[in-house]
Amino acid sequence: MIKLIIENTDRFMNAVPKAKRKKYGQFFTNVTTALYMASLFDFDIAKPQISLLDAGAGTGILSAAVVQRLFDVGYKGHIHITCYETDSLVLPLLEENMTIITNHADVSFTICNENYITSQPFGMDILFKDNENIYDYVIGNPPYLKIPKEAVEAKSMPDVCHGAPNLYFLFWAMGIYNLKQNQELVYIVPRSWTSGAYFKKFREYLFSNCVITDIHLFESRDKVFEGESVLQETIIVKVKKTRQLPSTIRITTSSTSDFSDVSSFDTPYDTVVGKNQYVYLVTNKDDAEVLQKINHFNKTLPEISLKMQTGLIVDFRTREVLRNEMEEGAYPLLYSQHIKEGRVVWPQGKEGEVIKTERESYLQKNSDFLLVKRFTSKEEERRLQCGIYLKQRYSQFEYISTQNKVNFIRCDSPCITYGLYVLLNSTLYDCYYRILNGSTQVNSTEINQMPIPERAVIEEMGRELMHKELSVVNCNEILSKWIS
């Protein structure tokens, strides 16, 4: 059964150009991934009938994998599969593949050729929902496609949308909505939902209805959808629709596309799902230890009036106020290139590193600052790269400005500036941020959510560093004194 469906899927993929499928966010699940996803379900084989939802079904390979898995665990009852699919190119093949499944098992199916998101009302409460339309198990590889905030899908799910959403988490939220209480959903999705303000409403919905039981991480993103050029890091997540928190989450990882080298460990639930409802993707026990050490602290930057912000100036949009050399009435404009060995060194002879303007929104009062690069490359050793800027070194200027490829924290003393440098230049916090965010962008919203020590402790750390070299080794040594 699976072999036939794979052959049909391969034939379809070879016939339909990748660019055409990408337009719909359509990336098909390979057979080993589908079978692994199906293996995560804890099926109740005593049920006389099982209802399965596969929204964005594509060629039906996930449905086939679930049926195969139910065979393997000895299920004898009837399986009804509901597939949603709107792509007219793939619909005939989906029908053919579902028919193949029915020829091999006690299975019936319904194919809904309609928009899964807009085909039903979405609400925060399913108490009044018709029982005929909710499912025992939900499996999905949803479309990965950003849509405008005015799109009908976004407007139909305002409870989970913020800005221009991605279809994948709308499918996921609707899947949770369609899931029966105490039942399970397995999805393969990008990891972008795990942190940040953009997905906050979705995470609130997820955790008000479900708990995470399993997460699978791929060590190489190009192994998941081989040949498809998927740029996002992808994970498999299993959730259960219950409010009863498990004590642990099972974390698995693999580096091959055939799942032949899966390793696993259990880690405390609250290590992975933070109080801020961020999800920390730990890959081993060392990662879990990093989180436990930092979660020991109970403050955040905004709570001690030290909020991180993004630089003010988008240089290619404000060329009229930029200068290459200093002149009367002009001020320093700080770029990431000015961060050198832990300090901000200006000028560097860089084009456009001076700003002359009377617009208050383009300028900031000359103060002590910690600057952090917003962008680094995958190959770079550190994700968090910071530089100390002290106003006393540039006391001739009333104002400065910052380009928007840096983040900054305005500090009220050199001690605080050095103390924050200890934190963000330490190996511990760099590891923490890599666990939190798989991208190469340093997001100020996420930094503002990180647990940090009390202000007095940060000042004390800063005083100690002021008389030392700004090295990672020194930062690690100073920070270690404050970790129990």
C-alpha atoms as one frame of an Amber mdcrd trajectory, in Angstrom:
protein
   0.000   0.000   0.000   2.685   2.490   1.065   4.915   1.476  -1.859   2.168
   2.212  -4.399   1.383   5.593  -2.827   5.076   6.564  -2.783   5.429   5.660
  -6.465   2.397   7.801  -7.293   3.725  10.709  -5.216   7.168  10.553  -6.844
   5.570  10.556 -10.278   3.497  13.626  -9.360   6.495  15.513  -7.946   8.489
  14.843 -11.097   5.600  16.053 -13.275   4.767  19.260 -11.386   7.552  21.874
 -11.183   8.819  22.681  -7.700   8.206  26.396  -8.302   4.523  25.688  -8.919
   4.172  23.701  -5.682   6.176  26.287  -3.721   3.612  28.922  -4.704   1.109
  27.059  -2.517   3.653  26.306   0.211   3.419  22.640  -0.804   6.284  20.377
   0.309   5.467  16.676   0.411   6.412  14.459   3.342   8.799  11.625   2.527
   7.794   8.094   3.518  10.235   7.653   6.406   9.142  10.955   7.981   5.466
  10.027   7.527   5.974   6.623   9.161   7.940   8.183  12.022   5.198  10.764
  12.628   2.567   8.008  12.697   4.671   6.020  15.185   4.370   8.853  17.733
   0.643   8.294  18.287  -0.416   6.320  21.340  -3.394   4.647  19.675  -6.335
   3.307  21.655  -6.847   0.069  19.733  -9.932  -0.826  21.794 -11.972   1.810
  19.939 -14.431   0.242  17.466 -13.937   3.216  15.129 -11.165   5.775  14.770
 -11.581   9.143  13.072  -8.464  10.709  11.524  -8.015  14.238  10.152  -5.371
  14.999   7.517  -5.739  18.677   6.530  -3.627  19.809   3.590  -3.455  16.125
   2.704  -1.438  16.394  -0.513  -1.091  12.890  -1.941  -2.346  11.209   1.251
   0.966   9.793   2.409   0.432  10.794   6.068  -2.974   9.101   6.122  -1.427
   5.974   4.623   1.314   5.998   7.263  -1.276   6.179  10.075  -3.251   3.278
   8.595  -0.029   1.259   8.265   0.839   2.006  11.884  -2.637   0.959  13.061
  -2.144  -2.341  11.188   1.201  -2.823  12.866  -0.214  -2.379  16.391  -3.069
  -4.808  15.660  -6.046  -2.466  15.264  -9.140  -4.367  14.038 -11.776  -1.600
  13.936 -12.950   0.803  11.239 -10.928   3.901  10.293 -12.541   6.975   8.768
 -10.187   9.537   7.248 -11.143  13.126   6.472  -8.777  14.857   4.030  -8.817
  18.545   3.155  -7.125  19.515  -0.109  -7.741  22.421  -2.507  -5.014  21.907
  -5.123  -6.824  20.725  -8.258  -3.571  19.263  -9.612  -3.136  16.837  -6.719
  -6.808  16.002  -6.000  -7.124  13.150  -8.567  -3.980  11.520  -7.154  -5.239
  11.949  -3.574  -8.482  10.194  -4.537  -6.531   7.391  -6.242  -4.253   6.915
  -3.231  -7.105   6.937  -0.731  -8.850   4.286  -2.824  -5.672   2.176  -2.665
  -5.848   2.446   1.140  -9.496   1.322   1.229  -8.590  -1.705  -0.895  -6.127
  -2.823   1.773  -8.034  -2.057   4.991 -11.360  -1.377   6.669 -11.141   2.314
   5.818 -13.578   4.921   4.527 -12.662   8.440   3.540 -14.021  11.874   2.773
 -12.125  14.372   0.649 -13.156  17.980   1.286 -12.225  20.149  -1.674 -12.527
  23.354   0.333 -10.400  25.769   2.329  -9.767  24.046   5.667  -9.386  27.329
   7.548 -12.500  29.106   6.253 -14.730  26.032   6.008 -15.711  26.213   9.687
 -15.941  28.777  12.469 -12.908  28.912  14.780 -13.393  29.608  18.470 -11.546
  29.325  21.733 -14.114  26.887  23.165 -15.274  23.623  21.589 -17.990  22.784
  24.161 -20.788  23.531  21.709 -19.171  21.909  18.684 -20.935  19.058  16.922
 -19.254  15.786  17.940 -19.497  14.447  14.377 -16.893  16.951  13.263 -14.118
  16.352  15.781 -11.397  13.758  15.543  -9.570  11.119  17.569  -6.242  11.833
  15.853  -4.922  14.658  13.698  -1.816  14.438  11.528  -0.461  17.150   9.262
   2.226  18.657   7.108   0.529  22.046   6.671   1.375  24.519   3.896   4.327
  26.807   4.730   3.109  30.074   3.257   2.974  33.612   4.617  -0.309  35.363
   3.874  -1.377  39.021   4.207  -3.124  40.098   7.396  -6.136  40.966   5.218
  -6.379  37.385   3.874  -9.662  35.603   4.577  -7.809  32.910   6.546  -6.237
  35.497   8.856  -9.530  37.333   9.343 -11.320  34.090  10.195  -8.886  33.297
  13.058  -8.248  36.614  14.859  -7.797  34.805  18.200  -4.410  33.458  17.084
  -3.284  35.992  14.448  -0.822  38.826  14.845   0.212  40.713  11.728   0.673
  38.739   8.508   0.474  35.088   9.639   1.843  31.888   8.149  -0.696  29.289
   7.088   1.114  26.522   8.944   0.133  27.689  12.429  -3.438  28.506  11.365
  -3.766  24.873  10.220  -2.235  23.751  13.502  -4.578  25.880  15.625  -7.607
  24.653  13.679  -6.343  21.080  14.086  -6.276  21.576  17.853  -9.795  23.012
  17.651 -10.955  19.899  15.746  -9.298  17.443  18.140 -11.304  15.559  20.765
 -10.378  16.040  24.416  -7.507  13.822  25.623  -6.602  12.925  22.035  -3.427
  13.565  20.031  -2.113  15.651  17.147   1.219  15.210  15.320   2.438  17.976
  12.991   5.648  18.712  11.131   6.252  22.476  11.209   8.983  25.133  11.129
  10.424  26.016  14.553   9.601  29.731  14.215   6.496  29.468  16.464   8.559
  28.618  19.542   9.410  32.187  20.560   8.834  35.879  19.907   5.836  38.196
  19.903   4.678  37.246  16.418   3.403  33.812  17.553   2.394  34.833  21.086
  -1.365  34.529  20.528  -0.920  31.126  18.896   1.183  29.842  21.798  -1.411
  31.109  24.262  -4.082  29.144  22.378  -1.874  26.056  22.139  -1.041  25.970
  25.845  -4.543  26.825  27.009  -5.745  23.659  25.251  -2.815  21.258  24.961
   0.463  19.984  26.364   3.500  18.970  24.333   4.505  15.338  24.844   7.155
  14.803  22.128   9.461  16.918  19.947  11.705  15.567  17.201  14.606  17.714
  15.965  16.523  17.265  12.716  20.242  17.970  12.917  20.271  18.932   9.219
  17.369  20.854   7.707  18.077  19.557   4.184  17.255  15.966   5.245  13.572
  16.629   5.947  12.244  17.534   2.496  15.128  16.283   0.372  15.479  18.100
  -2.937  12.857  20.692  -1.972  15.194  23.549  -0.846  13.252  24.193   2.380
  15.197  26.913   4.175  13.466  26.804   7.542  14.490  24.449  10.308  11.686
  21.942  10.736  10.547  19.929  13.745   7.935  17.275  14.502   5.667  18.043
  17.463   3.144  15.831  19.208   0.572  17.467  21.465  -2.203  16.043  23.604
  -5.433  17.921  24.202  -5.414  18.104  27.985  -4.571  20.600  30.718  -2.814
  17.959  32.804   0.897  18.727  32.553   3.238  15.775  32.080   6.374  15.719
  34.208   8.655  15.382  31.159   8.815  15.855  27.392  10.473  13.249  25.184
  13.080  14.899  22.920  14.398  12.915  19.946  16.971  13.881  17.317  18.222
  12.367  14.073  20.768  13.340  11.447  19.620  11.023   8.655  16.471  11.079
   6.544  15.721   7.412   7.308  15.619   7.960  11.116  18.228   5.194  11.537
  20.161   7.097  14.205  17.417   8.457  16.458  18.604   9.363  19.930  16.239
  10.367  22.719  16.089  11.681  26.249  13.417  12.970  28.612  13.669  16.451
  30.088  11.434  18.246  32.619   8.361  19.820  31.034   9.043  23.262  32.499
  12.584  23.205  31.095  11.157  23.051  27.551   7.974  25.113  28.049   8.953
  28.280  29.902   6.792  30.429  32.150   6.802  32.974  29.299   5.307  30.250
  27.035   8.437  30.148  24.901   9.462  26.647  23.809  13.151  25.831  24.254
  14.354  23.173  21.832  16.973  21.338  23.829  18.989  18.745  21.907  20.765
  17.065  24.808  21.159  17.093  28.588  23.790  19.844  28.369  21.193  22.143
  26.784  18.722  21.260  29.527  21.351  22.153  32.138  21.921  25.551  30.475
  18.203  26.317  30.717  17.965  25.201  34.322  20.897  27.427  35.304  19.472
  30.534  33.610  15.904  29.861  34.734  17.277  30.192  38.269  17.256  33.979
  37.706  13.916  35.744  38.141  14.185  39.146  36.447  14.017  40.352  32.832
  15.579  43.437  31.243  12.312  45.437  31.087  11.660  44.663  34.766  14.857
  46.491  35.723  14.287  49.339  33.202  16.895  48.108  30.716  14.850  47.175
  27.679  16.635  46.121  24.491  15.539  47.986  21.349  16.379  47.863  17.669
  18.522  50.575  16.048  16.660  53.588  14.661  18.102  54.183  11.197  17.378
  52.170   8.063  20.305  53.642   6.158  19.128  53.001   2.580  15.874  54.847
   3.334  17.532  57.853   5.002  20.464  58.594   2.704  19.695  62.320   2.749
  20.741  62.593   6.422  23.882  60.440   6.189  27.409  61.811   5.890  30.783
  60.158   5.399  32.727  62.632   7.522  32.108  64.734  10.591  30.746  68.276
  10.169  29.146  70.869  12.410  25.784  69.757  13.841  26.386  66.090  12.982
  26.568  63.024  15.243  27.964  59.454  15.233  25.843  56.764  13.591  26.767
  53.367  15.013  26.734  50.207  12.869  27.511  46.582  13.718  30.917  47.134
  12.069  31.790  49.495  14.930  31.685  46.577  17.415  35.328  45.571  17.816
  36.598  43.115  20.470  33.896  43.979  22.971  33.908  47.745  22.473  32.235
  50.212  20.142  34.983  51.958  18.182  33.884  54.981  16.148  34.800  56.261
  13.582  35.978  53.455  11.319  36.088  55.392   8.037  32.877  53.631   7.015
  30.566  55.225   4.472  27.526  56.853   6.100  28.771  56.585   9.706  27.782
  60.205  10.453  24.228  61.541  10.698  23.070  65.138  10.402  19.409  65.736
  11.095  17.023  67.752  13.240  14.468  64.943  13.406  14.256  63.849  17.032
  13.087  60.342  16.052  16.429  59.775  14.293  18.525  60.615  17.353  19.054
  59.297  20.874  20.559  61.032  23.866  24.231  60.248  24.251  24.358  57.664
  27.060  26.105  54.469  27.995  24.920  51.679  25.702  25.446  47.987  25.149
  25.190  47.263  21.421  24.440  43.769  20.078  24.681  42.698  16.439  21.302
  41.706  15.034  22.704  39.424  12.342  25.437  36.815  12.400  26.223  33.941
  10.044  25.595  30.251  10.776  29.349  29.663  10.655  30.226  32.220  13.326
  31.208  30.844  16.706  28.916  33.204  18.662  25.336  34.273  18.119  25.466
  37.104  20.700  28.160  39.616  19.737  28.196  42.798  21.801  30.117  45.996
  22.275  30.333  48.497  25.147  29.739  52.164  24.285  30.576  54.680  27.032
  29.393  58.258  26.648  32.450  59.636  28.486  34.618  58.584  25.522  32.406
  60.648  23.187  31.408  63.437  25.575  31.586  66.081  22.831  28.311  64.768
  21.359  24.873  65.526  22.772  23.302  62.813  20.612  24.186  59.666  18.702
  22.175  57.293  16.509  22.090  53.584  15.728  21.597  51.720  12.458  18.883
  49.092  12.538  21.210  46.108  12.103  22.186  46.554  15.739  20.156  46.219
  18.904  20.916  48.468  21.861  20.280  48.682  25.589  20.463  52.177  27.042
  22.263  51.900  30.367  22.349  54.332  33.288  25.931  53.641  34.399  29.179
  52.071  33.163  28.780  49.334  35.817  25.449  48.251  34.344  26.891  48.359
  30.819  29.811  46.129  31.780  27.523  43.852  33.798  25.189  43.287  30.857
  28.260  42.580  28.736  29.232  39.844  31.222  25.839  38.207  30.699  25.529
  38.461  26.921  29.202  37.740  26.219  29.158  34.583  28.372  29.067  31.106
  26.873  26.017  30.305  29.005  23.817  33.050  27.542  25.069  32.431  24.004
  24.084  28.758  24.352  20.755  29.806  25.842  19.966  32.050  22.889  20.886
  29.351  20.362  18.472  26.978  22.101  15.769  29.647  22.078  16.183  30.783
  18.480  17.453  28.685  15.594  17.881  31.642  13.259  20.919  33.879  12.910
  18.946  36.991  13.855  19.114  38.334  17.396  15.583  39.388  18.265  15.173
  42.111  20.891  11.769  40.738  21.976  13.372  37.418  22.855  16.330  39.012
  24.653  13.846  41.025  26.728  12.213  37.762  27.841  15.415  36.080  29.018
  15.791  35.522  32.765  18.580  37.679  34.219  19.910  38.412  37.735  18.872
  41.299  39.957  20.165  44.761  39.007  22.540  44.838  42.010  24.129  41.574
  40.884  24.599  42.909  37.336  26.275  46.029  38.716  28.591  43.911  40.863
  29.541  41.777  37.860  30.201  44.935  35.876  32.497  46.369  38.550  34.570
  43.200  38.445  34.870  43.172  34.643  35.821  46.872  34.385  39.341  46.041
  35.508  39.771  42.993  33.276  40.084  42.031  29.628  36.689  41.769  27.859
  37.124  38.065  27.140  34.587  35.248  27.129  36.736  33.433  29.703  36.518
  36.371  32.140  32.776  36.755  31.577  32.252  33.038  32.239  34.321  33.194
  35.400  32.463  36.222  36.780  29.008  34.826  35.936  29.807  31.424  37.462
  30.102  33.043  40.912  26.407  33.954  40.788  25.035  30.603  39.597  24.102
  28.204  42.371
